[in-house]
Structure formats: C-alpha cells, structure tokens
Amino acid sequence: MRKALILGIVLSLFLGPCLVTPVAAQGSPLPAVELSCGSDPVMNVHPTSDAEISVLCTVTNPTSASEDISITKIEWDGVLVEMTLSEDSFTLAAGEDDTFEILFTGQTKIPATVQHSFEIEAKVESWNGLPYGQLPEGFWVANTSHIGDLKIESYGMVELLLSDVTTRYMDTSDEVEFNFQVTNKGNAEDTLEVVFANAAELQAAGFSFPGGTSVSEKVDYQGTSSVKSLTIRAPSEVSSDLRMPLLIRAQSTIDDSAPFSEINIQLDIKSSTQSSGIDGLDSLSSDDTLMYLSIAGGAILVILFLVVLVRVVSKKKPKGAVQAKVTHPIILPEEPDQESNDDIDDLFSDLDEETTGADEFDDLFDDL
C-alpha cells in the first residue's frame, strides 16, 4: 500500500504538466527521445575522390515538456576512417525536432574489405527543467540509439604490362603472339580482362585470331596476373602492302567506370605479289634503309678517293721523266798515264767543255 502511494505521487509529478498543457501540444507524459538516421554509408575511396561521406539524422522530442538532449558515440573502432558529429546537444520544446550529421572522413585507396560498425545514443539530459540525475530511473525514461555499418565502395583500376611495343613486320599468313601481364591497382579482388579492342576492324581487313580476341584472370587486390598471351594471324593474301594499328586493352569487370589501360601496336604486312627491284625498296625497314645508304655512301667516297689519287699521280709523271733523264751518271774518259803536262791540260779542257751539260742539269732542278 505504501509503495503504491509513492508511485502515485511520482506519477503525479510527471502527469501534472500534461494536465495544464493544451490538448494540441500533448505528447508522452514521460521523458523520451526519438532518433532516426539514413541508410548505412558507403564511402568512395577512389584516388580522385575526397573519401568523405555523411549520414543525416533527426532527433525528436516526443514528450509534452521541453528537453535537453545529448548525442554521444557509443561504439566506433575505425582506424583508417574518422567519425565525428556535426552537433552533439539539443534543446527541444515539446514535439520539436532537429537534424545533425554523422561525418566520416577517411583515406583514399582503402581496401573494400574494410568495414566499421558504429553506434550513437540520444539521451535525455533534462526534462521539464529536471536534470537527468533527478529523473526517475526505469523504463519510463526512453533513451534511444542508432546502430549502423560504414562500408568501403570498391573501384577498379588496371595497368597493362607489355615489354615489346615496337612495330611488327609480317608476311602474309604470319602469326604474332603477344605476351603480357595485368596489375590490379583497384581496392578489391577483380577479374581483369584483356581484349583486342579493334578486332572487328582487323577481321574486316583479313586478320584472324587463332586463340580468340580476349583473355581474363581473377587477380587479388594489388596483385599481378600470370603471363597471358593472345595471337593474331596476318591475312593469307593482300594486293598491296598493308599497315594497321592493333589496340590491346585491359579493363576491370567490377567497375564499369574504371579507365582502360591501352597499348597501340603497328602491324606492317608485306604483299606476297610485290615485285622485286625498286618496288621492293618500299618494304624495307628503316634499319635496312640506313644500312644500304651507309654502304652506298662508303662506296662513293672510295671512288672519289681513287679519282683524286690518279689525277695527282698523272700530274707528277712528266717531272719524273726529266729527272730520270738527267740523273744518268756522267762517264768520264779513262785517265791516261801521266807522260806530260799537256795531256793533263787536255783532260781538264774536256771537263770545261762539259759545263754546258751541267748548266742544263741546273736548269732541270730550276724547273722542279
């Protein structure tokens, strides 16, 4: 009987304000708060994004008296993502509501496997002027909370790796195999696909693909595929030399908006009916052309050197003939026995007569 009396007195304290409140403003006669939030957030962490997202929440005072309400974080274990509240306290009149945001700020390139649970609580701090410590404890004080999960949105990003991107020179019916790898630069496991992007155009020109036009492999987050290959076969016959591009493209299958990774390779096909001779020079590669030009240039230089050498030798030939003529040794007469001085004088008189030849010899050197 005594307990019932005490309970009646307590209830009268809370029901009293309701009795004097107009009917239109009447609500719950007990302290309470309502909290509602939007759907669970999914954060975009693509390298070009801001890696931010928010959830809009509404807090309501459903009672017949004014309330002071606080919002607090109960659970949050995020390491790569930070959670904050745009506001954490409200003073609401009877039946009034207000909004706030739960803000999530993170880093880019977070793996899609990351997920964080969170919980916030809306709590009545005072009701009708009575602080929380003076409010009766029990089921009639209806605090509330919201529980949700933050998820990371997956995105695709690929990189095609091909070591040889030079022009392929082919004859008719030749086959060329392309070996490559693909790196998964997205934030989730992805099935990466490599295709000959312009296969239809190449098929119309007579090319074929013995192993198909695409190949794919499931690649782990930040992983690289095994070595893959695709083969292209040149047309069996072409009327003239053919040059076409081959576009090799790598793409993600989990993200349609992900950019492609592409490599363009030139295909040069030499006609099987091409005539030899001057027409054949058109099919020479740039390296062959440089080699033949170097050989021709060297031959021309050798010919010019020989011409110059012959002309120099021919100009010196007359002088050499004169020199050969005057360099013959002068044969002196045998010296007789010295019987008289007259004979000696006669001998020297002969030498005097030879001075004319010596003058001619000097004239020869003057010419030189």
Phi, psi and omega in degrees: 000321180291320180295322180294324179294317180296318179297323179294323179294317181297316180296326180293329179294324181275329182277342181303309180299332182288329182291332182260000180274139177305151184299323183295336184258003183289144177215212180295136178278002182239154177301133181199163177210146177242144182220127177224139181229161179291185183292164182302137182282148174235115187269133175273117183245024176302147182305336180266001183266175177269349181055048178224148175202156181223158177237128180272131180235153178236129177248136187228141172261104184270007186266180181264007179226163180290154182220148166256127186235139177245149176241126182227154175275124179264319182221132172194119182243022182291137176250312180275350181231139178253138178246130177225163178249134179294327174215149181231008176210144182218146170243113187238134174287171180304126178077001183272157176222168179207167183238158174206172181238144168262117185259132177240123180234126184226197178253157175281163177067021176291136179301146182291346180284347180288135177211135181236133174269147178219155177215132175237152182236136171258123187231138178280117179269330174205150181222124180056036177088351180269123179293164186303322182295340181260357177282144179293139178275150179142186185294341184284345173268100191264079169285162183214166182216167176230133180242135180209179179229134172267127179242156179256128181283135179279149176219156181252145175202129185232159174222121179272130182245114180222118189288321185251109181245019182281167178297139177259121178264122188229150168264170179300139179070005175291152175242141177233130179256133179251122178253136186204169173225161180229133178257135178271105179258012176279192182247017180209162174301137188216144172269108184268137184238138175242130184226155165278100190294329181253038182299321182298318179295319180291321178297322178296333179272359177107358178285157176222167187228093185303325182257014183094176184253003180208159176209148183218162178202142175280125185237135180293165175305125180064020180262175178233140182289167170289172180289122179249163180215149172223146185238143176233141180245135180288158177302149179289340181204135174225141182284336179209169180304141186234133177230122181218151176274149172244121182257111178260126187233135172251139184212157178272148177255350179264350183221101181294337181271357182293139179292151178280160167244118189233149174226132181252123181238136181274137176247124178245118182250127179267132181293138179284340181264009184290133181285155178278183179090219184296324180297329181293342179294336182293333183271357180291143174285166180297325178293317178297318181299316179296322181295314181292323177295322179295318179296315180297318179298319178296320179296319179298319179296320179297317180298315179299321179296318180295319179299314180297319181296318180296319181294321179295317181294320182294328179290328183275350186298314181299318180297323178295326180292318179297320182295324179293327182289320187269350182271004175296139180293142179275121183271116179272149178293151181297140185282120180284171178293140183283089178263330182207158178292336180293321180296322179295318178298321179298323180297314179290333176293328176296323179293325178297326180290338181279355180298335178295319177295324179295323177297321178295325179296320177296321178300326180296318180288330175299324178296327179286000000 
